[in-house]
Amino acid sequence: MSPTNDPTRREFLQTTAAVAGSLLASSIPAAAEPAPKRPNLIFFFGEGQRADAMSVAGHPLLKTPNHDRIANEGVRFTNAFCTNALCAPARAATLTGMYSRSTGALANKDAHKPMPADILFFTETLRQAGYAVAIVGKTHVRNGAEDRYWDYYFGHNDPSNNYYNPTYKEGRNGKIGEPQQFQNIYADDLAVDRALQWLDEPRGDKPFCLLVWFVTPHAPFFRARKYLDLYNGVPIPKPATFDDDLKGYPGKPRWFANNLQNKIGTAVSSDCARSLEELAKDYYAGLTAVDDLIGRVFTYLEKKNILDDTAILHGSDHGYFLGEWRLFDKRLMHEPSIRVPLMVRYPKRIKPGVVRDEMVLDIDIAPTLLDLAGLPTPPKMQGKSILPLAKAADPDFRKEWFYEYFEYPNPEGVHPCCGIRTERYKLIQYTLAPQEFEMYDLQTDPGELNNLYGRPEHAALQADLLIRMDKLQQKIPTRPAAA
């Protein structure tokens, strides 16, 4: 038998080769595992949508199956708030994850001025990570966000725009064209049309981040034609405090009682609401239209088989008064004005049907969207990702937060204010001289009817809240408003 056919020698050579191969393999660094594919991102942003303005939140009249789907297939936060209840400042807070005083975006009147270049939008961080980014609809933020890079832009910086003959600017690859007026098409219908067209364009392997920011139901509350008959004959319940202006305002600031101009039936601004019934029904019809448009996007994602590869976040810039103290509009720090919906659907990281009651803020949206993309929160952002709450409740997530409102004078006569909101208490400071205050125990007085400020029996609580409010404010860097 030849040596090469010798079983003993053959086994020896095979064993030696195997050991040598093992040693060689162990000496070569393992190839890095491919990074997990980043999800697509869609951010629906409501316009003045109250936290309770969804059927999933128990609304007795509104039917919002597509809003509800985001909540039921993801996580919904029942204590979500804006930090400045005004359109342009709230949108800046959402894009930057920063308070108004830190961005200098204090008021709607500043909306034509560019955001300081050193303040990044979360969309810019996403672009650096390989995302294609787009925004459609009502931008209404500093300079309409036109000075930032968008792969696709179809927006307007008008707080209300023309609902039936809307004007938009369109742009691609960082360049934005001149305004164009479109005829005989509802503003939000057109925006969603363009969003879906852009989604259909080839991007290779790039994930996308699409911001769909609605103008409906912002005043003047024009309905899309197909909703003109909605809610005919349906009675509108009157809020418990609707007639309180006839009784005086014990404990309310004097200007609140006598000088507010955002009162249903007597307001003189162009956003005037002539009756509670008209206001509420137009508002609800507008949100029905928004819900149907969200449904169109769901249908597209399902048709393309990318729904579960897409994280969907829904929020709103601020809340809205619907007759409380006979008021409409927002701005004030009372609950109808500052409470907003906030929901996230992404089945790869979020179990369905989660409901959380931790206090979350609009400045948390940017960190959350970056977290969904697997990216860290930039140091300048003052919010934090809310995704960990989808996995487990965290009683210490946020115990208190700071509110601020600056715009004055304004058509509604609302005074500038700041405040602190804890899990149980609220203190509001109106900053014009003579300064006035409101303080409430929200556990026993959720309707904010019984002002505790200045009462001797609550002096210790009052002093504590004032100190804590000042500490919160001092932690927030201040940038001067843009000239």
N, C-alpha and C positions, 0 to 999 in steps of 0.2 A: 504494500500500500504506500503510495507516495505521500510525502510530508503534507502536501496541501489537502489531501483527502483524509488526513488523520483527524478523527473527531475531537481528540483532546486539544490538538493545536488550533483547530478551527474555532472551538469554543473560546480558547484563550485570546485569539485575535479579535473575535467579536466583542469579548468583554473589555479588552483594552481600548478598542475603538469607542465603545459606549462611554467609558470613563473619561477618555480624552474629550469627547464631544460635550459631556456634561461640564467639565472644567472650563472648556472654551466658552460655552454658553453663559456660565456664571461670571465670566470675566468681561462680558459685553453688556453695557447698560441696557436695561429693558426700554423698549420704545415707549414713549409717553402714550397713555391711553387717550383716544380722541375725546375732546371736551364734549359734554352732552350738548345736544342741539338746543339753542336758546328758543324760548317760545315766541311766537308772534304776540303782539300786545295791541289791544283795542281799549281806548279810554273814552267812554261815553260821559259827557259832562252836561248836566242839566242846567237850565237857566231859572234860578229862583224856585227850584223844586223843594218843597218842604219835606221833612223826614217822614211825615205821615201820609204823603201824597202818593201812595202805592197801595194796591189791594193786599200785598203781602204784609204791609204794616197795619192792616185792619181798617183801611178806609171804607166807609159805608157805601160810597157811590162809585169811586174810580175802579175800573177794571184794567189792570196792567199786567197781562200774562207774561210779557217778555221781560219786564223788570223783575217780576216774580221768579222767572226762570233763573236769572242770574243769582238771586238770593237762595232759591231752593236747591240749586246745584252747586252752591259755593258757600261763602260766609257773608253774613249781614251784620252790620254794626248798628246797634240801636241808640248809641250815644255818640254820634258823629257831629262835629261842629265846624263852622268856619271861624277864622280868627279876625276877619274884617268883613262885615256883611255888606259888601258893595262889589259890583261886577269886576271892574278892572283890578282893584287891589287883590281880590280873592283869586282871580285867574293868575296873577303874578305869583301869589303865594303857592299856588298849585304847581306852576311850572318850575319854581325855584326851590321849593321846600323851605322857604324863609318867610319870616314875618314882614309885614309892610314896612315897618320902620327900618328894617335891614336892607330892603331893596330900594327904598325911596319911592316905591309905587304906592302912594298914599290915597289917591282919589281918582275918580273918573276923569276929572279935568286934565290929569297927567297922561291920559291914554295915548296922546299923539307923540309923546316924547320917548326916545329909545331907552331901553333898560341899560344900565351901565354894563360895559363890555366884559368886566371881570366877573359878572354874575352869570353862571352857566344855567341853562335850562336842562332838565333831565333828558330831553330829547337829544341834546348835543352830546351828552355822555353816552347815550345809546348809539348815536352815529359813530362815535369813536370805537365802539365795540362791534361795529359791523352791521348795524341796523339801517334799514331804509325808513325814513321818518316822514310823516305827512300830517297835515292838519286841515280840516274842512269845517266850515260853519262860522259861528260868531267867535272871532278871536278876542276882540275888545280887551286888549292888554297893552302894555307899553309899546307904542308904534305898531300895534297889530301883530307883533312878533315878526314883522317883515324883514328886520335886519338880521335875523338868524337864518341858518341854513336849513332849508326844507327840500327834501327830494320832490315833494309835491305840496303845493299850497293852494287852497281855494277858500279864501276867507274874507271877512269884512270886519272893520274896526268900529262899526256903527252899533250903538247900544240897542237899537231896535230894528234898523234896516226897514226896507219896504217888503212886507210879507209876500205880495203878489207880483211885484216887479223888482226883485232884489238886485242889488249891486254887489259884485264880488271882484276881488283881484285873484288872478290865477298865475301860478308860477311853477317852475320845475328847476331842479338842480341848482338851487340857491339864487335863482333870478325870478323876480316877480313883476308881472306886467301891470298895465294901467287898469283902472276900474272899468268893468263892463256891466251894463245893466241888461238883465234878462227879463223877458216879457211872459206874463201869464203862466208862471210856475211858482209854486209855493217855496219859500226860501229854504226850508229844511229838506224838502223833497229833492231840490236841486243839489244841495250839499251832499246828501247821501248817494244820489246818482253818481256824482263825481268821485266819491269815495270808493264805490264799488267798481267803477271803471278803472281807477288807479290800482286797486287790488288785483285786477285782471291782467295788468301789464307784467311782462317778464322781469324778474329781479334775480335770476339765478338762484343761489342757495341762501340769499340774504333773508333773514327774518325781517318782519315789518313792525313798526309801531305807528298806529293810526289813531289820531285824536279826532273824534266826532263831537263837536261842540254845538249844541242846539241853541237857536234863538227863541224858539217857542218854549213857554208861554209868556215871554216878556211883553209888557205893555207896548203898544196899544191893543194887544190881545185879539188880533185878527185870526179867524179860524180858516183852516183849509176848507175848501168848498164841501168836501164829502162829510164834514163834521158839523155843518151848519144847523142841523136839526137835533144834534145830540143834546140830551138832557131836557128836551122840551117837556113841560108839565111835571118835571121832577122838583119836589120842594127842597129848598136849601136850608138846612138847620142854621139858626142864628147862634153865634158864639155867646157864651154866658156873659161876657163882658161887653157885648156890642153896644148896649145902652148905658154903659157906665159914664160916658161923657155927659149924659143928662143929669147925673147925680153928683158930679164933681169928682175930683181925684184925690181922696184923702191919702196923703203921704207921697203922691207923685210930684215931680218937679212942676213948677208953675208953668213953664213953657210947654211942658207935655200936655197940660190941660188946656192952655189958651192959644198956643202958637203953632202947633203941629199942622202942617198943610196936607198930610197924606191921609185925610179922612174921607171915607166913602160918602159920596153925595155932595160934598162941599169943596173938594180939592179944586184948585184952579190951574194946576199944571197940565201939560199935554197928556200925561199918563192918568188923567182923572178917571176914577171908577164911579159910575153914576149910581149904582145900586149893588148891594151885596149879591143879589141873585145874578146880575150880569157879570160881575167880577168872577164869582166862583164858577159859574158854568163855562165861561170862556177859558178860565184857567184849567179846569178839568178836561175840556175838549182839547186844549193844546197838549196836555200831557198824554191824552189818548193817542194823538197824532205821533208824539215822540215814541210812545211804546210800539206803535205799528212800525216805525222806522227802525227801531232796535230789532224788531222781528225780521225785517228785510235783511239786516246784516247777519242774524242767526241763520237764515235760510241760505245765504250765500256761503257762509263758512261750512255748513253741512253739505251743500252741493259740491264744494271743492274738497270735502273730506279733511278739513283742517280745523274743525271746531275745537277738538280736544288738544290740538297743538297751539291753541290761541288762548292766552289769558285775557279775561275781560274784566275791566274795572268800571264801575259806575258811581258817579258822585254828582254834586251840584255846587255851584259857586256860593250860594247862600240860600236861606229859607225865604219865607214870605208871610206877611200878615194877610189873613183872609177874614177880616172883620173883628179880630180881637181889639177891644177898645175903639171899634169902628175904623181901624186902620187898614191900609194896604201898603205895599212896598216893604222895605227891609231896614237896614242901617242900625237900628236900635239893638241893644244887647239882650232883649227879651227872647224867650225860647222860640217862638214861631219864626223869628228872624235868623237865628244862629244855628238852629238844628237842621242838618242835611242828611240825605240818604248816603250810604257808602256800602258797597258790596263788591265782592271779588269772586269770580268763577275761574278756576283752573284745576281740573280734576287730577292732574299729575302731582299737585302739591296740596290741594284743599279738598277735604271730604265734603260731601253735599250736606246741606241743611244745618250748618253751624250758625249759631246766633251768639253774639258777644255783646256785653254791655259796658266794656271798658271805654273810657273817653278817648276818642281818636279825633284827629284834626286834619284840616285841608293840607297843612304843611307835611303831613305823613304820606300824602299820595305819591310825591316824587320818589322818596326812598322806597316805597312799596313797589312801584313799577320797576325801579332799578333792581330791587331784590328778586322780583319775578324773573328778570333777565340774568340773574346770577352775578350782579355787580354790587360792589360795596356802596354805602352812602358817602358822598363827598363830605369833607370836613365842614364846609360852610353851611350845609343843610341843617336846619334846626328841628326838623321832624325826624321820625324814625319809622321803620317798616312795621306795618301791622300784620304781616304774614305770620309771625310766630303765634299770634293770637288765634289763628285758624287751627293750630294744633292743640293749644291748651290755653285755658284762661289764665290771666295774670293780674291779680288784684293790685299789684304795684306798678302796672304799666304806666299810668299817669294819674296822679292824685289831684292835680290842679293845673290850670292853664290861664294864659293871659289873653285878653281881648282888647282890640283897639279900633277906633273909628275916627277919622280925621276930617272928612270933607265938610267944609263950612265956608261961606253960606251954601245952601243947597235948596232946591225947589220945595223940599218937604219940611224944611225948618228944623231938622234934627240936629241937636247940638253934638259936637265932638265929645267922645267919651273913651274911657278905658275901664277895665274891670278884671275881676278874678272869678273864675268858675271852678268850684270844687265838686266833689261827688254829691255834696249835700247843699252847699251854700253858694250864693252869688252876691257880689258887691259891685255896683256900678258907680263910677265917678264921672260926672259931667264937668269938663275942664274949663268951660267959659265962666268968667266971673259974672255973678257970684256962683261959686261951685255948689252943685247939689248932688245928692247921693240917693241910691236905692240899695236895699239889702234884703235878701229873701232866704228863708229856709225852704228849699225846694222839696224837701221830704214831706213837710206838713202843708206847704203852700205851692203846689206845682204851677198854679195859675198866676203866680206873682202878684197877688192882690194885697198882701199885708206887708208894707214897707217897715222893716225893723230898724232902719237907720235912725240914730239919735235917741233911741229909747234906752233909758238908764239900765234896765234889766239885761240888755244885750250889749253893754259897753265893752265887755271883755272880748266877745266875739268880733265886734266891730273893729277894735284895735288890732286884733290878731289878723283879720283879713286885710286890713290896710297895710300892715307890715309885710305880709306875704305877697300882696299885689306889687308892692314896691320892689321886693326882691326879684320877683319874676321879670319885671320890667328892666331892672338893672342888668339882668343876664342877657338881654337881647341887644346886640350891637345896633347903633343908630346911624343911618346914613342920611345926610340932608336930602330933602326933596329936590328933584331935578329942577334947574332953572327954566 
